[in-house]
Amino acid sequence: MDLATLLERLGEPVVLAGGGAAVGLLFGFFAQRSAFCLRAAVIEFARGTPGERLAVWLLAFSAAVVTLQALVLGGWVDVSGTRQLAARGSLSGAIVGGLLFGAGMIMTRGCASRLLVLSATGNLRALLSGLIFAVTAQAALGGALAPAREAVSAWWTVDGGSARDLLAVVHVQRWAGLAFGLLWLVAALWYAWRSRRDAWKWLGGLGAGIAVALAWAFTARVAAASFQVVPVQGLTFSGPSAEWLMRVLAQPAAPMGFDFGMLPSVFAGSFLGALAGGQWRLEGFKDGYGMRRYIAGAVAMGFGAMLAGGCAVGAGVSGGAIFSLTAWTALVAMWAGAALTDRLLDREGHRAP
C-alpha cells in the first residue's frame, strides 16, 4: 500500500502519529543503548579528555547530516519550506537561548532528550527535571514567560530563505554539506574503530542520527503526498513536551500529529533499551542541593529551548542537519554555555586526572 492510499484511508493525523511512533521508538532505543548525550560530549571536549561520549555524539550528528543531505541531493526530501529555513528567525534568541540551555543541561546532567531517555530507565531526578522543563517551555511559548521570550527574540532577527540557510550564507553548493558530514562521519568512525569499545555505543550513535534524518524524510514525504497542509519537521523535544503537558492538563487537546506518537515512543524505546541492557533501576535525589540544582537547570533549559528554537536535538542535530543558520548559532551557544557552566560549577572535575 503506497503512502497516498494510506493517507486516504487513515487520514494525515493517524499516519503522522504512526510515523512519529516508529521514529521515536528507534531514537529512544538507540539513544539509550549508546548513552547519546550532548552534555557528556561537551564536558569531554571542554576538559581536554575526548572519549567515547564525544565520539558517540559526533557519530549521531554526522550520520544525521549525511543521511539527510543525501536524501535532499537525491530529490527525496525538500526542506526549503521548513520553519527553520523559510520563516523569519532570531539570532539573539539563538545566542541567549543556547547559552541558557547549555548551562541548564550541565545543571540537570542531561539535555531535554536525555532527560526523557533517563526517565524511562527509572531515574526520578530526570523525571522531575523533565516535567519542570515542559512546564517552563509551555510558559515561554504562551504563558507568563512569553513576553520575555518575544522581547529577547526581537533584539536581532534574520529573514527567512537564503539569509537563514548557512550553505547559502557561505556561498557553497548543497553537496558541500554532504562532504562536511562525511568528513566528520569518517573521523568519528575512525575513533570508534581505534577505541574498540562496546559496539552498541557506535551502532547506537549511528542509529540515533539516522532516526533524526528519518523524521525529516517521513514528514516531507507525507507533506508531498497529502492534499492537506502538513508541516515538514524534524525530531525535537521542547515543543512536543509543552504540547503533551497541555494535552494532559487542558481541553481541547492539540491536534494529533507526528509529535503525538514520537514523544511517548522515545520513552518506550528507551525503556526497552534499558531492559535489554539490564540498566533499569530507580534513582532519586541524594540531598537538597542536588534538587535545587536540577530545578534551576530545568527552568533554564525550558526557557532557553524556546528562545533558541529547539533543544540540543531539535536545534542542534535536526536544525544542524539542514544547515539552518539560527540552529548552528544555537548549537555553538549551547556548547559555550555548557563548557562555561561546567568550569564554574564543577571545578573538581577539571582537577581530576
N, C-alpha and C positions, 0 to 999 in steps of 0.2 A: 504494500500500500504506500503510495507516494505521499509527500507532505501535504500537497494541496487537498487530496482526498481526506486525509486525516484532519485537516483544519475544517473541512466542510462537515464532517461527521461529528467531531467533538467540540469544535469551536476554539478560538485562539486562547482563551484563558486556561483551558484544560491542557492543551498541547504545551503551552509555555510553562505551566506549573510542572508538567511531567518532565520536560527537558531540564528545568531547573533542579528537579529532584535527582535526576541522573547525574548531572554535572556536580551538584553538591555532594552526592554520595562519594563520587570519585575524589573530589578535592579533600573532603573530610578524612577519608581513609588514608590517602597518600600524605596529607599534611601531618596526620598523627604518627604514622609509621616513620616518617623522615624527621620529625621534630622541626618542621619548617617554621622559621621564626625570624622576622627582621630584627627584633631586639637583640637576639643572641648573635646574629651576624654583625651588627654594628659594634657590639661590645668586643668581639674578637678583633675586628678591624681597628677600633679605637685604641685598644690596649696593645696593639702590635703583636698579637698572638693568633694569626689567621689559622683557622682549623676547619673541622667538618661542618660547623653551623654556617660559616660564611660560604663554604662550597655548596651546601645544600641550597641556600638562598640564591646563589648565582646560577645554579642549575635550573631552579624553578623560573627565575626571571628570564634567563636566556632561552629556555625552552618555550616560554610564552611568546617572546619576541619572534623567535624563528618560526614557530608554528603559525602564528597569526600573519606575519608578513609574507610567508609562503602562500597562504590562502588568499591574501589580498592580491599578490602578484599573479596568482593563477586565476583570478577573476571569480573566486568562490565567495568572497566576502567584501562588502563595501562598507567602510567605516567612516566615510567622509561626512555623513549626515549625523553622526553621533553627537551627543551633548558635549562631550569633552573636546570636540574639534569645531563643530558648526556654531555653537552658541557662544555668546559673549562670556568671557571668563575673568577671573580676578587673580592677578599676580600677588597682590597684597594678602589676599585670603590664603593663597597657596603658601606664602612665606610664613606668615604668622601662624596659620593653622598647622602647617608642617612642623614648625618648632614646638608648638604646644603638644601635638600628637607624639612627636619623638620623645619629649620629656615625660609625657604620660605613660608611654609604653615601657619606659625604664622603671617607673614607679610601680606599675602593676605587674611587671615582669612578663609582659606579653602584649602584642598588638590586639586589635579587635578580633581578627580571625583566630589568633592563637588562644584568646580567652574562651571563645566558643569551643574550640577543639579540646582545650584542657577541661572545660566544664563537663564534657562528655566522658572524661576519664575519672571523674569523681573529685575534681579539685573545686572545693567550695569557695576558695579565695577568688578563683577565676569566675565562678558563677556570680558572686556578688558584684565583682568589678564589671562583668558584662551587663548586668542589669542596670547598674548606675551609668554605664556608658550609653545604653539605649535611652534611658530617661533624659540624660543630658543632650544626646543627639536630637531627640524629639523637641526638647526645649529650645535648642538652637535653630531647628528647622521651622517651627511655627509656634513657639511658646515664648516664655519670658526672656530667653536669650536671643531671640530672633533679631530685635533691633540692634544689638551689639554686633551680631554676625553681619548684618547688612551694612552697618557703618564701616566696619573694618574692610569688608569686601569692596566698598566703593572707593577706597583710597587710590587703588591702581588697577585699572581694568584693561583688558585686551580684547579686540574684536575677534569674532569667530572667523572660520575659514583659514586662509593661508597664514594669517598672523598668529594663529594658535597651533599650527602644525609645525612641529620642531624641524622636521625634514625640509619643509619649505623655507623656514626661517634661516637655516644654514645653507640653503641652496644646493641640496643634494637630491638625487632621484630616490624612488622608493626602494630600489634594490640595495641602496646603501644601508637602509635599516635592517634588511635581511643579513647583509655582510657583518654589520655590527653585532647582531645577535649570534651569528655563527662563530665570530671571534671569541666571545665570552663563553659560548657553549663548549667550544674546544678546550679553552683554558680550564673550565670547571670539570670537564670530563677527564682531562689530564691529571688534575689534582685528585679526582676520585680514584683513578687507576693507581696513582702513586701511593695514596694513603692506605689502600686495601682495607678499608673499614667495612662495617656492616652494609651489605648490598642494598638493604631496604632504605638506607639513607639516600643513596644516589637514585635508586628507582623511584622512591617516593618524591624526591625533589623534582625529577623529570615529570612524574605523573601530576603533581600539583600544578606545575607550569602549563602542561598541556591542557589540564582542566580549565585553567583561566582562558586559554585561547578558544576552547570549545564553547565557552559561554558566549563569546563574541560571535563565533561561527553559527551557533544554533539560532540565536535571536536574529541574526542577519538573514538567515535562510527563511525563517518564519516571516519576517518582515517582507521579504521579496515575494513569497508565495501567497501572502494574505491580501485581501481587499480592504482590510481594516488598517488603521494606523498603529503599527507595532514599533515601539522604540527598540533600537539596536543597543544592547547594553552588555557590559562585562560583569565579572564577578566582583562584588563589593559587599561590605558588611555594615556600614554606617546607616545608610538609608533603609535597607531591609530590617535592621534591628529596631529602628524607630517605627517602621511600618508594622512589624509584628507586635510591638508593645501596644500600639493603638488598636490593633486588631483584637488583642486580649482585653483591653480596658474600655473600649468605646464602640458604639454602633452608630451609624452603619460602618461596617468594616471596609478596608481598602479593597479595590477590585483584585481578584485573583490573577496572578501572572507569574513570571519567571521567579521572582524573589519569594513568592509564596511557597514554592516547592524547594527552592535552594537552601534557605536558612535551616529548617529542621533536618534536611538531609545531610548537611555538613555535620550536624550534631550526631546523627545516626551513623554516618561513615566513620567519624572519629571513635564512637563507641565500639563499633565493630573492630576497628584497628587496635584499640586498647585491649579488647578481649583476645584478639589474635596474638598480640604480643605479651599477654599476661601483665599489662600495665594499669589495669583499673584498680583504683584504691581511693578511699575517702581521705581528703586532706583539708585541714582548716587553718585558722589563724593561730599563731603562737603567742602573740602579745598585742596590746592596744596600739603600739606604734606601727606595727605592720598593717593593721586595719586602716589607720588614718592615712598611711602612705598609699594604700591601694585605692581608697576612696578618692583622694585628691588626684591621683593619676588617672582614674577612670573619668572624672569630670573633665580634666584637661584633654584627654583623648576624645571624648564625645564632642566637645565644643570645637576642638582642633580639626576633627574629621569633617565636620560640616563646613568649616571655613575653607579647608583645603580641597574640598570637592571629592573627598573619599578617604578611606583608611589606607593602611600600608599595602593592602591587596588592591583595593578599589582604585586609588590614585597611583600607588607605587608600581604595582605589577600590571593591572589591567590598563590603566591610563598610560603607563610607560610603554606597554606593548604596541599601542597605536601612535606613539610619539606625540602625545599631547604636551604642549609647552608648559601649561599650568601643572600637569601631572608630574612632569620631570622636575619642575621647580619645587613642588610639594615634596617629592621624594628626596631631593637633596636637603631640603629643610628638615625633614624627618631624621635623616642621618645626622645632621649637625646638632639638632636639638637633643637627640638620644645620646650622642657622644659627650656633649657638654654636661648633661644631667648625670650621666654615669660617672664622670670625673668629679662632679660636685658632691653627689650623694653617696657614691660607693668607692671612696678613695682607697679603701683597704684592698679592693680588687686590683688596683694598679701597683700596689706594693708586693703583691703575691708573686712568686716566681712563675 
